[in-house]
Amino acid sequence: MAEHAGEPETCGQGLAGFARVPAALAALLTVVADNLEAHVPALDPSDPVARQEAELYGGLVTRHRELAAALEQLRDDLAGARDLPMGRHDQRVLGGAPVVDALRRLVDTEAATIGTLTRRHADDAALLRGALAAG
């Protein structure tokens, strides 16, 4: 893979560069778990519905932390590929429809994810403003 503007020199460097994505997702899932945990003490244990909510949150916290740990391992695996030697590539395959279509799906999914996170951010920022206003 020849180096172009902003493009890594080797596939290993490209993999290492992608390590930022699972790192960011792991951080996000960790703070979601933190937020769920912080919510639980507000639930009234004498209320059966609140107990049910607390139980659900407990399971969600566990799953978020497990996924964050798996993403952190993926981050480490990707980052560890930085020094992978460059193997021979068939440029016809790299320019073919399956590779181009996969890259197109990646770009489209990244855009959709950015949109989802942008909307989620707006909702969470509004919640924070409300919490700060409430004192």
Phi and psi in degrees as GROMACS dihedral restraints (atoms count N, CA, C in turn):
[ dihedral_restraints ]
;  ai    aj    ak    al  type     phi  dphi    fc
    3     4     5     6     1   -75.5    20    10
    4     5     6     7     1   146.5    20    10
    6     7     8     9     1   -77.9    20    10
    7     8     9    10     1   128.3    20    10
    9    10    11    12     1  -118.3    20    10
   10    11    12    13     1   175.6    20    10
   12    13    14    15     1   -54.3    20    10
   13    14    15    16     1   115.6    20    10
   15    16    17    18     1    78.1    20    10
   16    17    18    19     1    -4.5    20    10
   18    19    20    21     1   -92.7    20    10
   19    20    21    22     1   139.2    20    10
   21    22    23    24     1   -65.4    20    10
   22    23    24    25     1   157.7    20    10
   24    25    26    27     1   -75.4    20    10
   25    26    27    28     1   -37.1    20    10
   27    28    29    30     1  -126.5    20    10
   28    29    30    31     1   162.7    20    10
   30    31    32    33     1   -63.1    20    10
   31    32    33    34     1   -36.6    20    10
   33    34    35    36     1   -59.6    20    10
   34    35    36    37     1   -41.6    20    10
   36    37    38    39     1   -66.7    20    10
   37    38    39    40     1   -34.9    20    10
   39    40    41    42     1   -64.5    20    10
   40    41    42    43     1   -42.9    20    10
   42    43    44    45     1   -62.0    20    10
   43    44    45    46     1   -44.5    20    10
   45    46    47    48     1   -61.8    20    10
   46    47    48    49     1   -38.4    20    10
   48    49    50    51     1   -64.9    20    10
   49    50    51    52     1   -32.3    20    10
   51    52    53    54     1   -73.3    20    10
   52    53    54    55     1   -14.1    20    10
   54    55    56    57     1   -58.2    20    10
   55    56    57    58     1   -22.3    20    10
   57    58    59    60     1   -62.5    20    10
   58    59    60    61     1   -29.4    20    10
   60    61    62    63     1   -69.5    20    10
   61    62    63    64     1   -56.1    20    10
   63    64    65    66     1   -63.7    20    10
   64    65    66    67     1   -28.3    20    10
   66    67    68    69     1   -62.9    20    10
   67    68    69    70     1   -45.3    20    10
   69    70    71    72     1   -66.3    20    10
   70    71    72    73     1   -41.4    20    10
   72    73    74    75     1   -65.8    20    10
   73    74    75    76     1   -38.4    20    10
   75    76    77    78     1   -62.8    20    10
   76    77    78    79     1   -43.9    20    10
   78    79    80    81     1   -62.3    20    10
   79    80    81    82     1   -42.0    20    10
   81    82    83    84     1   -62.6    20    10
   82    83    84    85     1   -47.7    20    10
   84    85    86    87     1   -64.2    20    10
   85    86    87    88     1   -34.3    20    10
   87    88    89    90     1   -64.6    20    10
   88    89    90    91     1   -44.8    20    10
   90    91    92    93     1   -73.9    20    10
   91    92    93    94     1   -26.6    20    10
   93    94    95    96     1   -63.8    20    10
   94    95    96    97     1   -44.9    20    10
   96    97    98    99     1   -60.0    20    10
   97    98    99   100     1   -42.8    20    10
   99   100   101   102     1   -59.7    20    10
  100   101   102   103     1   -41.6    20    10
  102   103   104   105     1   -67.1    20    10
  103   104   105   106     1   -40.6    20    10
  105   106   107   108     1   -62.5    20    10
  106   107   108   109     1   -44.0    20    10
  108   109   110   111     1   -61.4    20    10
  109   110   111   112     1   -40.8    20    10
  111   112   113   114     1   -66.1    20    10
  112   113   114   115     1   -25.7    20    10
  114   115   116   117     1   -76.7    20    10
  115   116   117   118     1   -32.9    20    10
  117   118   119   120     1   -57.6    20    10
  118   119   120   121     1   -43.2    20    10
  120   121   122   123     1   -61.5    20    10
  121   122   123   124     1   -18.2    20    10
  123   124   125   126     1   -77.0    20    10
  124   125   126   127     1   -12.5    20    10
  126   127   128   129     1   -83.0    20    10
  127   128   129   130     1   133.3    20    10
  129   130   131   132     1   -78.1    20    10
  130   131   132   133     1   112.9    20    10
  132   133   134   135     1   -66.4    20    10
  133   134   135   136     1   -14.8    20    10
  135   136   137   138     1   -82.6    20    10
  136   137   138   139     1    -9.2    20    10
  138   139   140   141     1   -96.4    20    10
  139   140   141   142     1   120.3    20    10
  141   142   143   144     1   -59.2    20    10
  142   143   144   145     1   -36.5    20    10
  144   145   146   147     1   -68.9    20    10
  145   146   147   148     1   -39.8    20    10
  147   148   149   150     1   -65.6    20    10
  148   149   150   151     1   -37.9    20    10
  150   151   152   153     1   -62.8    20    10
  151   152   153   154     1   -41.3    20    10
  153   154   155   156     1   -62.3    20    10
  154   155   156   157     1   -41.7    20    10
  156   157   158   159     1   -63.6    20    10
  157   158   159   160     1   -43.1    20    10
  159   160   161   162     1   -62.4    20    10
  160   161   162   163     1   -39.8    20    10
  162   163   164   165     1   -64.2    20    10
  163   164   165   166     1   -44.4    20    10
  165   166   167   168     1   -60.5    20    10
  166   167   168   169     1   -46.8    20    10
  168   169   170   171     1   -59.5    20    10
  169   170   171   172     1   -40.7    20    10
  171   172   173   174     1   -57.5    20    10
  172   173   174   175     1   -45.8    20    10
  174   175   176   177     1   -65.7    20    10
  175   176   177   178     1   -39.2    20    10
  177   178   179   180     1   -66.4    20    10
  178   179   180   181     1   -38.4    20    10
  180   181   182   183     1   -60.5    20    10
  181   182   183   184     1   -47.1    20    10
  183   184   185   186     1   -59.3    20    10
  184   185   186   187     1   -47.4    20    10
  186   187   188   189     1   -65.2    20    10
  187   188   189   190     1   -40.1    20    10
  189   190   191   192     1   -61.3    20    10
  190   191   192   193     1   -43.2    20    10
  192   193   194   195     1   -68.4    20    10
  193   194   195   196     1   -38.0    20    10
  195   196   197   198     1   -63.2    20    10
  196   197   198   199     1   -45.0    20    10
  198   199   200   201     1   -65.0    20    10
  199   200   201   202     1   -39.9    20    10
  201   202   203   204     1   -61.0    20    10
  202   203   204   205     1   -42.9    20    10
  204   205   206   207     1   -63.3    20    10
  205   206   207   208     1   -40.9    20    10
  207   208   209   210     1   -65.0    20    10
  208   209   210   211     1   -39.8    20    10
  210   211   212   213     1   -67.5    20    10
  211   212   213   214     1   -34.8    20    10
  213   214   215   216     1   -65.6    20    10
  214   215   216   217     1   -37.8    20    10
  216   217   218   219     1   -66.6    20    10
  217   218   219   220     1   -41.3    20    10
  219   220   221   222     1   -61.0    20    10
  220   221   222   223     1   -43.3    20    10
  222   223   224   225     1   -55.0    20    10
  223   224   225   226     1   -48.3    20    10
  225   226   227   228     1   -62.8    20    10
  226   227   228   229     1   -41.3    20    10
  228   229   230   231     1   -63.6    20    10
  229   230   231   232     1   -43.7    20    10
  231   232   233   234     1   -65.0    20    10
  232   233   234   235     1   -45.9    20    10
  234   235   236   237     1   -62.2    20    10
  235   236   237   238     1   -33.7    20    10
  237   238   239   240     1   -69.1    20    10
  238   239   240   241     1   -12.1    20    10
  240   241   242   243     1   -84.2    20    10
  241   242   243   244     1    -2.2    20    10
  243   244   245   246     1   -51.1    20    10
  244   245   246   247     1   -40.4    20    10
  246   247   248   249     1   -95.0    20    10
  247   248   249   250     1    13.5    20    10
  249   250   251   252     1   -60.3    20    10
  250   251   252   253     1   125.5    20    10
  252   253   254   255     1   -64.0    20    10
  253   254   255   256     1   153.1    20    10
  255   256   257   258     1   -79.8    20    10
  256   257   258   259     1   120.2    20    10
  258   259   260   261     1   -87.3    20    10
  259   260   261   262     1   166.4    20    10
  261   262   263   264     1   -70.7    20    10
  262   263   264   265     1   136.4    20    10
  264   265   266   267     1  -120.8    20    10
  265   266   267   268     1   144.4    20    10
  267   268   269   270     1   -89.7    20    10
  268   269   270   271     1   107.1    20    10
  270   271   272   273     1   -62.3    20    10
  271   272   273   274     1   -28.8    20    10
  273   274   275   276     1   -64.8    20    10
  274   275   276   277     1   -39.4    20    10
  276   277   278   279     1   -67.3    20    10
  277   278   279   280     1   -44.4    20    10
  279   280   281   282     1   -60.5    20    10
  280   281   282   283     1   -30.7    20    10
  282   283   284   285     1   -92.8    20    10
  283   284   285   286     1     1.1    20    10
  285   286   287   288     1   -79.8    20    10
  286   287   288   289     1   167.1    20    10
  288   289   290   291     1   -56.5    20    10
  289   290   291   292     1   -45.0    20    10
  291   292   293   294     1   -60.0    20    10
  292   293   294   295     1   -41.2    20    10
  294   295   296   297     1   -70.2    20    10
  295   296   297   298     1   -44.9    20    10
  297   298   299   300     1   -64.2    20    10
  298   299   300   301     1   -42.1    20    10
  300   301   302   303     1   -63.9    20    10
  301   302   303   304     1   -41.1    20    10
  303   304   305   306     1   -62.7    20    10
  304   305   306   307     1   -41.6    20    10
  306   307   308   309     1   -66.5    20    10
  307   308   309   310     1   -38.7    20    10
  309   310   311   312     1   -62.1    20    10
  310   311   312   313     1   -43.1    20    10
  312   313   314   315     1   -63.7    20    10
  313   314   315   316     1   -37.7    20    10
  315   316   317   318     1   -61.6    20    10
  316   317   318   319     1   -49.6    20    10
  318   319   320   321     1   -61.8    20    10
  319   320   321   322     1   -43.4    20    10
  321   322   323   324     1   -64.9    20    10
  322   323   324   325     1   -40.7    20    10
  324   325   326   327     1   -69.7    20    10
  325   326   327   328     1   -37.7    20    10
  327   328   329   330     1   -59.7    20    10
  328   329   330   331     1   -44.4    20    10
  330   331   332   333     1   -62.9    20    10
  331   332   333   334     1   -42.8    20    10
  333   334   335   336     1   -64.4    20    10
  334   335   336   337     1   -38.8    20    10
  336   337   338   339     1   -66.0    20    10
  337   338   339   340     1   -41.6    20    10
  339   340   341   342     1   -59.7    20    10
  340   341   342   343     1   -43.3    20    10
  342   343   344   345     1   -62.0    20    10
  343   344   345   346     1   -44.6    20    10
  345   346   347   348     1   -61.7    20    10
  346   347   348   349     1   -46.8    20    10
  348   349   350   351     1   -66.3    20    10
  349   350   351   352     1   -34.3    20    10
  351   352   353   354     1   -63.9    20    10
  352   353   354   355     1   -44.8    20    10
  354   355   356   357     1   -66.0    20    10
  355   356   357   358     1   -42.8    20    10
  357   358   359   360     1   -62.6    20    10
  358   359   360   361     1   -40.8    20    10
  360   361   362   363     1   -61.1    20    10
  361   362   363   364     1   -44.0    20    10
  363   364   365   366     1   -61.0    20    10
  364   365   366   367     1   -43.4    20    10
  366   367   368   369     1   -63.4    20    10
  367   368   369   370     1   -45.0    20    10
  369   370   371   372     1   -69.1    20    10
  370   371   372   373     1   -36.9    20    10
  372   373   374   375     1   -63.7    20    10
  373   374   375   376     1   -38.5    20    10
  375   376   377   378     1   -65.1    20    10
  376   377   378   379     1   -41.0    20    10
  378   379   380   381     1   -60.9    20    10
  379   380   381   382     1   -43.5    20    10
  381   382   383   384     1   -63.0    20    10
  382   383   384   385     1   -44.8    20    10
  384   385   386   387     1   -58.7    20    10
  385   386   387   388     1   -41.9    20    10
  387   388   389   390     1   -63.8    20    10
  388   389   390   391     1   -41.6    20    10
  390   391   392   393     1   -65.8    20    10
  391   392   393   394     1   -39.9    20    10
  393   394   395   396     1   -67.7    20    10
  394   395   396   397     1   -38.1    20    10
  396   397   398   399     1   -67.5    20    10
  397   398   399   400     1   -32.9    20    10
  399   400   401   402     1   -75.0    20    10
  400   401   402   403     1   -14.4    20    10
